[in-house]
């Protein structure tokens, strides 16, 4: 009965496609508190988060980027690792505005570079997963924005209207809502969160545990291209090179060779803890437990750099009259 109602409400298009699309809507029609939808496994929603930021569909999301003192860049490895690790709590405990400006769908530095030029953020520190990120290319969803910005904005605004109507749809077809794998981002820091009552069809969002092995010999033929693109991004951010940290989220393909190469040639830093016994959930992203373990080690090592690059600035902004103030 619910599927029949869904088909009528959505105008008679492919029943399964519409069922999956409705499954993107949050359980009970309500997003997690303080969060907006980043993307959904339905190809009718896809990487919606890129559109939200590019077309400023939700000013609260863009505001998080603009006020951030620390920006973190990379693909879904760092997005997952930092989100399931301790990043959000670590920065919140120190009252340091952070934003996790990393994306899934195989996103690379091309889209982020354009987004930086569009939004003009001015962080005092950045963290970048070097895995290889600085190709200058874009994911398929980002390329859609490049190729047809007018059409993509029209589609994005229609998607926003659909998502905004979630309370109505989920009132009448609540059994279908919250069934398609999806993620949300916190306005405050861009960290990805999920609903506690997720009920995805057939447990599709449940991962395994695959040990991370030692990476083999690294291919360095594209390193000069990565270096040129990294230098371009740093220039656009107007960032002190000593406040740029290159890292590598643990995986079985890459070690910290590229991160060290970029740091050495740009006058930046490397913080890439090596821990034994870590696992991935899907051969690519760390499990929640491994993410927590690795991020604990990462922030223990990166803390002095945060203090050096952001501590004084935050102290002055919190207490303009206190020259001796320091963040602790």
C-alpha positions as CSV (number, residue, x, y, z in Angstrom):
1,X,0.0,0.0,0.0
2,X,2.8,2.4,0.9
3,X,4.5,1.8,-2.4
4,X,1.3,2.4,-4.3
5,X,0.8,5.7,-2.5
6,X,4.4,6.6,-3.3
7,X,3.8,6.0,-7.0
8,X,0.8,8.2,-7.0
9,X,2.4,11.0,-5.1
10,X,5.5,11.0,-7.3
11,X,3.6,11.2,-10.6
12,X,3.8,7.6,-11.9
13,X,7.6,7.3,-12.8
14,X,9.5,4.1,-12.2
15,X,8.1,2.6,-9.1
16,X,11.5,1.3,-7.8
17,X,13.4,4.5,-8.6
18,X,10.8,6.6,-6.7
19,X,10.8,4.1,-3.8
20,X,14.6,4.4,-3.6
21,X,14.4,8.2,-3.9
22,X,11.8,8.4,-1.1
23,X,14.1,6.2,0.9
24,X,16.6,9.1,0.9
25,X,14.2,11.1,3.1
26,X,15.1,11.1,6.8
27,X,13.3,8.8,9.2
28,X,10.1,10.5,10.3
29,X,11.0,13.3,7.9
30,X,13.5,14.9,10.3
31,X,17.2,15.4,9.7
32,X,19.6,14.8,12.5
33,X,19.9,17.9,14.7
34,X,22.2,20.6,13.2
35,X,22.8,18.7,10.0
36,X,21.8,18.8,6.3
37,X,21.8,16.1,3.7
38,X,25.1,15.5,2.0
39,X,24.1,12.8,-0.4
40,X,22.2,9.6,-1.0
41,X,22.7,6.3,-2.9
42,X,19.7,7.2,-5.2
43,X,21.0,8.5,-8.5
44,X,18.2,11.0,-8.3
45,X,19.8,12.6,-5.3
46,X,23.4,11.6,-5.6
47,X,26.1,14.0,-4.3
48,X,23.7,16.7,-3.4
49,X,26.2,18.2,-1.0
50,X,28.3,19.6,-3.8
51,X,25.3,21.5,-5.1
52,X,24.4,22.8,-1.7
53,X,27.8,24.4,-1.3
54,X,28.3,25.6,-4.9
55,X,24.9,27.1,-5.3
56,X,24.6,28.3,-1.7
57,X,21.3,26.4,-1.2
58,X,21.8,26.5,2.5
59,X,23.7,29.5,3.9
60,X,24.3,27.7,7.2
61,X,26.5,25.1,5.4
62,X,28.6,27.7,3.6
63,X,28.9,29.7,6.9
64,X,30.8,26.8,8.5
65,X,33.4,27.0,5.8
66,X,33.8,30.8,5.9
67,X,34.3,30.9,9.7
68,X,36.7,27.9,9.9
69,X,40.2,28.5,11.3
70,X,41.2,24.9,10.3
71,X,40.1,23.3,7.0
72,X,40.6,19.6,6.2
73,X,40.8,18.5,2.5
74,X,40.7,15.2,0.7
75,X,38.5,12.4,-0.6
76,X,36.1,10.0,1.2
77,X,39.0,8.4,3.1
78,X,39.6,11.4,5.3
79,X,35.9,12.3,5.2
80,X,35.1,8.9,6.7
81,X,38.1,8.7,9.0
82,X,37.7,12.1,10.6
83,X,33.9,11.8,10.8
84,X,34.0,8.4,12.6
85,X,37.1,9.5,14.5
86,X,37.5,12.2,17.2
87,X,37.9,15.3,15.0
88,X,34.6,17.0,15.8
89,X,35.0,16.5,19.5
90,X,38.7,17.4,19.5
91,X,38.2,20.8,17.9
92,X,35.0,21.5,19.8
93,X,36.8,20.9,23.1
94,X,39.3,23.6,22.2
95,X,36.8,26.1,20.8
96,X,38.5,26.0,17.4
97,X,36.2,26.3,14.4
98,X,37.1,23.5,12.0
99,X,35.4,22.4,8.7
100,X,35.9,19.0,7.0
101,X,35.9,20.1,3.4
102,X,36.4,16.7,1.9
103,X,34.0,14.8,-0.4
104,X,33.1,11.3,-1.6
105,X,32.4,10.0,-5.1
106,X,36.2,10.0,-5.9
107,X,36.4,13.8,-5.6
108,X,39.8,15.4,-6.4
109,X,41.3,18.8,-6.0
110,X,39.8,20.4,-9.1
111,X,36.4,21.0,-7.6
112,X,37.8,22.1,-4.3
113,X,40.1,24.6,-6.0
114,X,37.1,26.2,-7.7
115,X,35.1,26.2,-4.5
116,X,38.0,28.0,-2.7
117,X,38.1,30.6,-5.4
118,X,34.3,31.0,-5.1
119,X,34.0,31.2,-1.3
120,X,37.4,32.8,-0.4
121,X,37.9,31.0,3.0
122,X,40.9,32.2,5.1
123,X,41.9,29.4,7.4
124,X,45.0,29.7,9.6
125,X,45.8,26.0,9.2
126,X,44.9,23.2,6.7
127,X,45.2,19.4,6.8
128,X,45.3,17.6,3.5
129,X,45.1,13.9,2.8
130,X,47.6,13.5,-0.1
131,X,46.1,10.2,-1.3
132,X,46.6,11.2,-4.5
133,X,44.4,14.2,-4.2
134,X,46.1,17.0,-6.3
135,X,45.2,15.7,-9.7
136,X,43.4,18.9,-10.7
137,X,40.5,16.7,-11.8
138,X,36.9,16.5,-10.7
139,X,34.4,13.7,-9.9
140,X,31.5,13.0,-12.2
141,X,29.0,15.0,-10.0
142,X,31.3,18.0,-9.8
143,X,31.8,17.9,-13.6
144,X,28.1,18.2,-14.0
145,X,28.3,21.6,-12.3
146,X,31.1,22.6,-14.6
147,X,29.5,21.4,-17.8
148,X,26.0,22.8,-17.2
149,X,25.7,25.1,-14.2
150,X,22.3,26.4,-15.1
151,X,20.8,23.0,-15.6
152,X,22.5,21.6,-12.5
153,X,21.2,24.5,-10.3
154,X,17.7,23.9,-11.6
155,X,18.0,20.2,-10.7
156,X,19.5,21.0,-7.3
157,X,16.7,23.4,-6.4
158,X,14.1,20.8,-7.4
159,X,15.9,18.3,-5.1
160,X,15.9,20.8,-2.3
161,X,12.1,21.2,-2.7
162,X,11.7,17.4,-2.5
163,X,13.9,17.2,0.6
164,X,12.1,20.1,2.2
165,X,8.8,18.2,1.8
166,X,10.1,15.2,3.7
167,X,7.7,15.7,6.7
168,X,4.7,15.5,4.3
169,X,5.9,12.4,2.4
170,X,7.0,10.6,5.5
171,X,3.7,11.3,7.3
172,X,1.9,9.2,4.7
173,X,4.6,6.7,3.6
174,X,6.7,6.5,6.7
175,X,7.6,2.8,6.1
176,X,9.7,3.9,3.0
177,X,11.5,6.8,4.5
178,X,15.1,6.3,5.8
179,X,15.6,3.1,3.6
180,X,18.2,4.3,1.2
181,X,21.9,4.7,2.3
182,X,22.6,8.4,2.9
183,X,24.6,10.8,4.9
184,X,24.3,14.2,6.6
185,X,26.8,16.9,7.4
186,X,26.9,19.0,10.5
187,X,26.6,22.7,9.8
188,X,29.2,23.4,12.4
189,X,32.1,21.5,11.0
190,X,31.1,19.5,7.9
191,X,31.5,16.1,9.7
192,X,29.3,13.4,8.3
193,X,26.7,11.9,10.6
194,X,24.0,9.3,10.3
195,X,20.7,8.8,12.0
196,X,20.6,6.5,15.0
197,X,17.5,4.9,13.6
198,X,18.8,4.1,10.1
199,X,17.0,1.2,8.6
200,X,18.6,0.8,5.1
201,X,17.2,-2.0,3.0
202,X,19.0,-5.4,3.5
203,X,21.6,-3.8,5.8
204,X,23.5,-2.3,2.8
205,X,25.3,0.2,5.0
206,X,27.0,-2.5,7.2
207,X,30.6,-3.0,6.5
208,X,33.1,-5.8,7.2
209,X,36.6,-5.8,8.7
210,X,39.6,-6.1,6.3
211,X,43.1,-5.8,7.7
212,X,45.2,-3.0,6.2
213,X,48.4,-4.4,4.6
214,X,51.8,-2.7,4.0
215,X,51.7,-0.6,0.8
216,X,54.1,-1.7,-2.0
217,X,56.4,0.5,-4.0
218,X,55.0,3.9,-4.8
219,X,54.5,5.3,-8.3
220,X,56.0,8.8,-8.4
221,X,55.5,9.7,-12.1
222,X,52.7,12.2,-11.4
223,X,54.3,13.9,-8.4
224,X,55.3,17.1,-10.2
225,X,51.6,17.6,-11.3
226,X,50.4,17.0,-7.7
227,X,53.0,19.5,-6.5
228,X,51.9,22.2,-8.9
229,X,48.2,21.8,-8.0
230,X,49.1,21.8,-4.3
231,X,51.0,25.0,-4.7
232,X,48.1,26.6,-6.5
233,X,45.7,25.7,-3.7
234,X,48.0,27.0,-1.0
235,X,48.3,30.3,-2.9
236,X,44.5,30.6,-3.1
237,X,44.2,30.0,0.6
238,X,46.9,32.6,1.5
239,X,48.2,30.1,4.0
240,X,51.6,30.0,5.8
241,X,53.3,26.8,4.5
242,X,54.3,25.9,8.0
243,X,50.6,25.7,8.9
244,X,49.9,23.2,6.1
245,X,49.9,19.5,7.3
246,X,50.0,16.7,4.8
247,X,48.9,13.3,5.9
248,X,47.8,9.9,4.5
249,X,44.8,8.0,5.9
250,X,46.0,4.4,6.4
251,X,45.3,2.1,3.4
252,X,46.9,-0.8,1.6
253,X,47.8,1.2,-1.6
254,X,49.7,4.3,-0.4
255,X,52.3,5.2,2.3
256,X,53.4,8.7,3.3
257,X,55.9,9.1,0.4
258,X,53.7,11.6,-1.5
259,X,52.8,13.5,1.7
260,X,56.5,13.8,2.5
261,X,57.4,14.9,-1.0
262,X,54.7,17.7,-1.0
263,X,55.7,18.9,2.4
264,X,59.4,19.0,1.6
265,X,58.9,21.0,-1.6
266,X,56.3,23.4,-0.1
267,X,57.9,24.0,3.3
268,X,54.9,22.3,5.0
269,X,54.7,19.5,7.6
270,X,53.9,15.8,7.6
271,X,51.8,14.1,10.3
272,X,51.1,10.5,9.3
273,X,51.0,8.1,12.3
274,X,51.7,4.4,11.5
275,X,49.6,2.1,13.6
276,X,49.4,-1.7,13.4
277,X,46.2,-3.7,13.4
278,X,43.9,-1.3,11.6
279,X,41.1,-2.4,9.4
280,X,38.9,-1.1,6.7
281,X,35.2,-1.8,6.3
282,X,35.3,-2.1,2.5
283,X,39.0,-2.3,1.5
284,X,39.1,1.5,1.2
285,X,37.7,3.3,4.3
286,X,38.7,2.6,7.9
287,X,36.3,1.0,10.3
288,X,34.8,3.3,13.0
289,X,37.1,1.6,15.6
290,X,40.2,2.0,13.5
291,X,39.2,5.6,12.7
292,X,39.1,6.4,16.4
293,X,42.4,4.9,17.1
294,X,44.2,6.6,14.2
295,X,42.6,10.0,14.8
296,X,43.6,9.9,18.4
297,X,47.2,9.3,17.3
298,X,47.0,12.0,14.7
299,X,45.7,14.7,17.0
300,X,48.2,13.8,19.7
301,X,51.0,14.6,17.1
302,X,49.3,17.5,15.4
303,X,48.4,19.4,18.6
304,X,51.6,21.5,18.8
305,X,51.1,22.7,15.2
306,X,47.5,23.6,15.9
307,X,48.7,25.6,19.0
308,X,51.4,27.3,16.9
309,X,49.1,28.2,13.9
310,X,45.7,28.7,15.5
311,X,46.2,29.0,19.2
312,X,47.4,32.6,19.3
313,X,44.9,33.8,16.8
314,X,42.0,32.2,18.7
315,X,43.2,33.6,22.0
316,X,43.3,37.1,20.5
317,X,39.9,36.8,18.9
318,X,38.4,35.5,22.2
319,X,40.2,38.1,24.3
320,X,41.2,41.1,22.2
321,X,42.6,43.0,25.3
322,X,44.7,40.1,26.6
323,X,48.0,40.0,24.8
324,X,49.2,37.1,27.0
325,X,46.1,35.0,26.5
326,X,46.5,31.5,25.1
327,X,44.3,28.6,24.1
328,X,44.7,25.5,26.3
